[in-house]
Amino acid sequence: MNHKAIAILVVFIALAAAAGYTVFSSGTFMNAQSSPGAAGVSPPSTGYGLVERNGVSTGGGALAIAPVPSPGSSDTGSSEIDTKIISTADVTLEVKNVTGTVDALKALAIAQGGYLSSSNIQNNEYNQLTGTVIIRIPQAGFDNAIAGVKALGTVKSISTSRQDVTEEYVDLQAQKTSYTNQLAQYNVIMKQSTKVEDIITVQEQIDQVQTQLDRLNGRLNYLNNQIDISTITVYLQEPEPVGGQAGHDFVATINEGIAGFLGMIDVLIIGVLTLLPLIILGGIGYGVYRWHKGKKAVASGILEEKK
C-alpha cells in the first residue's frame, strides 16, 4: 500500500469519527430536552410549587398551588414524641373546719405553683357546712398535691385519672400544619390574582381555612392548659355529731307545732269558704221557715179571738 492510499484512509477514519461524535452529542442533547425531569423547575425552598390548573386566573394563565413536602417533613420517626397526659383527681375529705380547710387548700395550691380555681361553701339540711374546692396544680406537682390534700382530713373517697391524649394532640398538630400550608398557598394565589371574581373566590377559601385553623388552635390551647395544669376537685364535709343525726331539737319541734296549727287554720278557712254557698242557702231557708211559721201563728191568734 502506497503512502497516498494510507493518507486517504486516515482522512476517512477522521471524518467518520467526527460525524459520530456530532451525532452522539446531538442525541444526548435531545434526550436531555425530552426528559420530564430536565424541563421541570425545582421546587422553591419554601416547600410550595406552582402548577397550571383551570380555576383562578392570574392574568397570564390559570395558576393554583400544589403542596410540595418540605425537606425532612416525612421523617416522623427521627424525633420522639412527648406523651401528653391530662391528670385529674376527685377527693372527698371529712374535716372539722370546712372554712379553714378551704384556706389550707388555697395555700397548698400556691405552694405547688398553682392556684385556687373556685370554692363553694354552704349549709346542708343538718346545719353542717359542706364545700367544694377546685385547685389547679402544675403537672409536675400533681402527686405531691394529692398527698397534701389527703393530709388535711379523713379521706372518704378518692379517684384519680390520667388520660393519654397524645394521639389526638399529634393529629391536631398535623392538621394545623396542613391548614397553615394551605393558608400560605392561598395567599400566594391572592397576590397573583388580578380579576375581582378570582380574588373573591380565593378570599372565601382563605376565610374557610382560617376558621378551621382557629378551631384547631383553640382545641390545642385547651389541651395544653389541661396537660400543663392538673385539676384536683376536693369535696369537704364536717363529721356527723355524736349519736348521729337523730338528736332532739326543741326549736324544731316548736316550729313544727306552729306550722301544724297554721295548717289547721288554713284547712278551716278552706272548709268554710267551700261550704259558704250551702250556709247562705240554709240561712235563707231557715228565714223563710220562721217567717211562714210566724204568719201561721198570727192567723191562728186572729181566729181564736173571733171565736
C-alpha positions as CSV (number, residue, x, y, z in Angstrom):
1,M,0.0,0.0,0.0
2,N,1.5,3.3,-1.1
3,H,1.6,6.5,1.0
4,K,-1.3,8.1,-0.9
5,A,-3.7,5.3,0.0
6,I,-2.7,5.4,3.6
7,A,-3.3,9.1,3.8
8,I,-6.8,8.7,2.2
9,L,-7.7,6.0,4.8
10,V,-6.6,8.2,7.7
11,V,-8.7,11.1,6.5
12,F,-11.7,8.9,6.0
13,I,-11.4,7.5,9.6
14,A,-11.1,11.0,11.0
15,L,-14.2,12.2,9.1
16,A,-16.2,9.2,10.4
17,A,-15.1,9.7,14.0
18,A,-16.1,13.4,13.8
19,A,-19.5,12.6,12.4
20,G,-20.2,10.0,15.1
21,Y,-19.2,12.4,17.8
22,T,-21.6,15.0,16.4
23,V,-24.5,12.6,16.2
24,F,-23.8,11.3,19.7
25,S,-23.8,14.9,21.2
26,S,-26.9,15.9,19.3
27,G,-28.8,12.8,20.6
28,T,-27.7,13.4,24.1
29,F,-28.9,16.9,24.0
30,M,-32.3,15.9,22.5
31,N,-32.7,13.2,25.1
32,A,-32.0,15.7,27.9
33,Q,-34.5,18.2,26.4
34,S,-37.2,15.5,26.1
35,S,-36.6,14.1,29.7
36,P,-39.5,15.1,32.0
37,G,-37.2,15.9,34.8
38,A,-35.0,18.2,32.8
39,A,-37.7,20.5,31.7
40,G,-39.2,20.9,35.2
41,V,-38.5,23.7,37.7
42,S,-37.1,22.6,41.0
43,P,-39.5,23.3,44.0
44,P,-38.8,26.5,45.8
45,S,-37.2,26.4,49.2
46,T,-40.5,27.4,50.9
47,G,-42.0,24.0,50.2
48,Y,-44.6,25.1,47.7
49,G,-44.8,24.7,43.9
50,L,-46.9,26.3,41.2
51,V,-48.8,24.1,38.7
52,E,-51.2,25.1,35.9
53,R,-54.9,24.4,36.6
54,N,-58.2,25.6,35.4
55,G,-59.6,27.8,38.1
56,V,-58.3,31.0,39.4
57,S,-57.0,33.4,36.7
58,T,-53.9,35.3,37.4
59,G,-53.7,37.2,34.2
60,G,-51.0,35.1,32.4
61,G,-52.7,31.8,32.9
62,A,-54.6,29.7,35.4
63,L,-52.4,29.0,38.4
64,A,-53.0,27.0,41.6
65,I,-50.8,25.8,44.4
66,A,-49.7,22.3,44.6
67,P,-48.3,21.2,48.0
68,V,-44.7,20.1,47.9
69,P,-43.4,18.3,51.0
70,S,-40.8,20.3,52.9
71,P,-37.4,18.7,53.3
72,G,-37.4,16.2,56.2
73,S,-41.2,16.7,56.8
74,S,-41.8,13.0,56.3
75,D,-39.2,11.9,58.8
76,T,-41.6,11.4,61.7
77,G,-39.6,8.7,63.4
78,S,-36.4,10.6,63.9
79,S,-37.7,12.6,66.9
80,E,-39.5,11.1,69.9
81,I,-43.0,12.5,70.6
82,D,-43.6,13.5,74.2
83,T,-46.5,11.7,75.9
84,K,-49.4,14.1,76.6
85,I,-51.3,13.2,79.8
86,I,-54.2,15.0,81.4
87,S,-54.3,14.3,85.1
88,T,-57.4,14.9,87.3
89,A,-58.5,13.8,90.8
90,D,-61.6,13.8,92.9
91,V,-61.2,13.7,96.7
92,T,-63.8,13.6,99.4
93,L,-62.5,14.8,102.8
94,E,-64.1,14.8,106.3
95,V,-62.7,17.8,108.1
96,K,-63.5,19.6,111.4
97,N,-63.3,23.1,109.9
98,V,-64.5,23.5,106.3
99,T,-63.7,27.2,106.1
100,G,-60.2,26.7,107.5
101,T,-59.6,23.8,105.1
102,V,-60.5,25.9,102.1
103,D,-57.8,28.4,103.1
104,A,-55.3,25.5,103.6
105,L,-56.1,24.2,100.1
106,K,-55.5,27.6,98.6
107,A,-52.1,27.8,100.4
108,L,-51.3,24.3,99.2
109,A,-52.1,25.2,95.6
110,I,-49.9,28.3,95.7
111,A,-47.1,26.4,97.3
112,Q,-47.1,23.9,94.4
113,G,-47.1,26.8,91.8
114,G,-50.8,26.5,91.1
115,Y,-53.9,28.4,92.2
116,L,-57.4,28.1,93.6
117,S,-59.8,27.9,90.7
118,S,-63.1,28.0,92.6
119,S,-64.7,27.3,96.0
120,N,-68.2,27.0,97.3
121,I,-69.3,26.6,101.0
122,Q,-72.9,26.0,102.1
123,N,-75.0,24.5,104.9
124,N,-76.7,21.2,104.4
125,E,-80.1,20.1,105.8
126,Y,-78.5,19.2,109.2
127,N,-77.0,22.7,109.5
128,Q,-73.5,21.4,108.8
129,L,-71.0,23.1,106.5
130,T,-70.0,21.4,103.2
131,G,-67.8,22.7,100.5
132,T,-66.4,22.1,97.0
133,V,-63.0,23.4,96.1
134,I,-61.2,23.1,92.7
135,I,-57.4,23.7,92.6
136,R,-55.1,23.7,89.6
137,I,-51.7,22.3,90.0
138,P,-48.7,22.1,87.5
139,Q,-48.4,18.6,86.2
140,A,-45.0,18.1,87.9
141,G,-46.5,18.7,91.4
142,F,-49.7,16.6,90.9
143,D,-48.7,13.7,93.2
144,N,-47.3,16.0,95.9
145,A,-50.5,18.0,95.8
146,I,-52.6,14.8,96.2
147,A,-50.5,13.8,99.3
148,G,-51.0,17.3,100.7
149,V,-54.8,17.2,100.2
150,K,-55.1,13.8,101.9
151,A,-53.2,15.1,104.9
152,L,-55.8,17.8,105.6
153,G,-58.5,15.5,106.8
154,T,-60.0,12.0,106.7
155,V,-60.2,10.6,103.2
156,K,-63.7,9.3,102.5
157,S,-63.1,8.6,98.8
158,I,-60.5,9.4,96.2
159,S,-60.2,8.8,92.5
160,T,-57.5,9.8,90.0
161,S,-57.5,9.8,86.2
162,R,-54.6,10.1,83.8
163,Q,-55.9,10.5,80.2
164,D,-53.5,10.0,77.4
165,V,-54.3,12.5,74.6
166,T,-51.0,12.1,72.7
167,E,-52.7,10.7,69.6
168,E,-55.3,13.5,69.5
169,Y,-52.6,16.1,70.1
170,V,-50.3,14.8,67.3
171,D,-53.3,14.6,64.9
172,L,-54.3,18.2,65.7
173,Q,-50.7,19.4,65.2
174,A,-50.6,17.7,61.8
175,Q,-53.9,19.3,60.8
176,K,-52.6,22.6,62.0
177,T,-49.5,22.3,59.8
178,S,-51.7,21.3,56.8
179,Y,-54.0,24.2,57.2
180,T,-51.1,26.6,57.7
181,N,-49.6,25.4,54.4
182,Q,-52.9,25.8,52.7
183,L,-53.3,29.3,54.0
184,A,-49.8,30.2,52.8
185,Q,-50.6,28.8,49.3
186,Y,-53.9,30.7,49.0
187,N,-52.0,33.9,50.0
188,V,-49.6,33.3,47.1
189,I,-52.6,32.8,44.7
190,M,-54.1,36.0,46.1
191,K,-51.0,38.0,45.3
192,Q,-51.0,36.7,41.8
193,S,-54.7,37.2,41.1
194,T,-55.9,40.2,39.0
195,K,-59.6,39.6,38.4
196,V,-62.1,40.6,41.0
197,E,-64.1,37.3,40.9
198,D,-60.9,35.4,41.4
199,I,-59.9,37.5,44.4
200,I,-63.3,36.9,45.9
201,T,-63.1,33.2,45.4
202,V,-59.6,32.9,46.9
203,Q,-60.7,35.1,49.8
204,E,-63.6,32.7,50.6
205,Q,-61.1,29.8,50.6
206,I,-58.8,31.8,52.9
207,D,-61.6,32.5,55.3
208,Q,-62.7,28.8,55.5
209,V,-59.1,27.7,56.1
210,Q,-58.6,30.4,58.7
211,T,-61.8,29.3,60.5
212,Q,-60.6,25.7,60.7
213,L,-57.2,26.9,61.8
214,D,-58.7,29.0,64.6
215,R,-60.7,26.0,65.8
216,L,-57.6,23.8,65.9
217,N,-55.7,26.4,67.8
218,G,-58.5,26.7,70.3
219,R,-58.5,23.0,70.9
220,L,-54.7,22.8,71.1
221,N,-54.7,25.7,73.6
222,Y,-57.3,23.8,75.8
223,L,-55.3,20.6,75.7
224,N,-52.1,22.4,76.5
225,N,-53.8,24.0,79.5
226,Q,-55.2,20.7,80.7
227,I,-51.9,18.9,80.2
228,D,-49.7,21.5,81.8
229,I,-52.1,22.3,84.8
230,S,-53.8,19.3,86.5
231,T,-57.2,19.7,88.2
232,I,-58.0,18.4,91.7
233,T,-61.6,18.7,93.0
234,V,-62.0,18.4,96.8
235,Y,-65.4,17.8,98.4
236,L,-65.4,18.8,102.1
237,Q,-67.8,17.7,104.8
238,E,-67.9,18.0,108.6
239,P,-68.1,14.9,110.7
240,E,-71.6,13.7,111.9
241,P,-72.4,14.7,115.6
242,V,-72.2,12.0,118.3
243,G,-75.3,9.9,118.2
244,G,-75.9,10.5,114.6
245,Q,-78.4,13.0,113.0
246,A,-81.4,11.9,115.2
247,G,-80.7,14.3,118.1
248,H,-83.8,16.0,119.7
249,D,-84.3,19.7,118.7
250,F,-86.9,21.6,120.8
251,V,-86.8,24.6,118.5
252,A,-87.5,22.4,115.5
253,T,-90.4,20.8,117.5
254,I,-91.9,24.1,118.3
255,N,-91.6,25.2,114.7
256,E,-93.3,22.1,113.6
257,G,-96.2,22.7,116.1
258,I,-96.7,26.2,114.9
259,A,-96.6,25.0,111.3
260,G,-99.3,22.4,112.2
261,F,-101.5,25.0,113.9
262,L,-101.3,27.3,110.9
263,G,-102.0,24.4,108.7
264,M,-105.2,23.6,110.6
265,I,-106.4,27.2,110.3
266,D,-105.8,27.0,106.6
267,V,-108.0,23.9,106.4
268,L,-110.8,25.5,108.4
269,I,-110.7,28.6,106.2
270,I,-110.8,26.4,103.1
271,G,-113.7,24.4,104.5
272,V,-115.8,27.5,105.4
273,L,-115.3,29.1,102.1
274,T,-116.2,25.8,100.4
275,L,-119.4,25.4,102.4
276,L,-120.4,29.1,102.3
277,P,-123.0,28.8,99.5
278,L,-124.7,26.0,101.4
279,I,-124.6,28.1,104.6
280,I,-126.2,31.0,102.8
281,L,-128.9,28.9,101.3
282,G,-129.6,27.2,104.6
283,G,-129.9,30.7,106.3
284,I,-132.4,31.8,103.7
285,G,-134.4,28.7,104.0
286,Y,-134.5,29.0,107.8
287,G,-135.6,32.6,107.5
288,V,-138.4,31.7,105.2
289,Y,-139.5,28.9,107.6
290,R,-139.5,31.3,110.5
291,W,-141.5,33.9,108.6
292,H,-144.0,31.3,107.4
293,K,-144.4,29.9,111.0
294,G,-144.9,33.4,112.4
295,K,-147.5,34.2,109.9
296,K,-149.5,31.0,110.7
297,A,-149.3,31.8,114.4
298,V,-150.8,35.3,113.8
299,A,-153.6,33.8,111.7
300,S,-154.3,31.3,114.4
301,G,-154.5,34.1,117.0
302,I,-157.0,36.1,115.0
303,L,-159.2,33.1,114.6
304,E,-159.2,32.4,118.3
305,E,-160.3,36.0,119.0
306,K,-163.2,35.8,116.6
307,K,-164.5,32.7,118.4
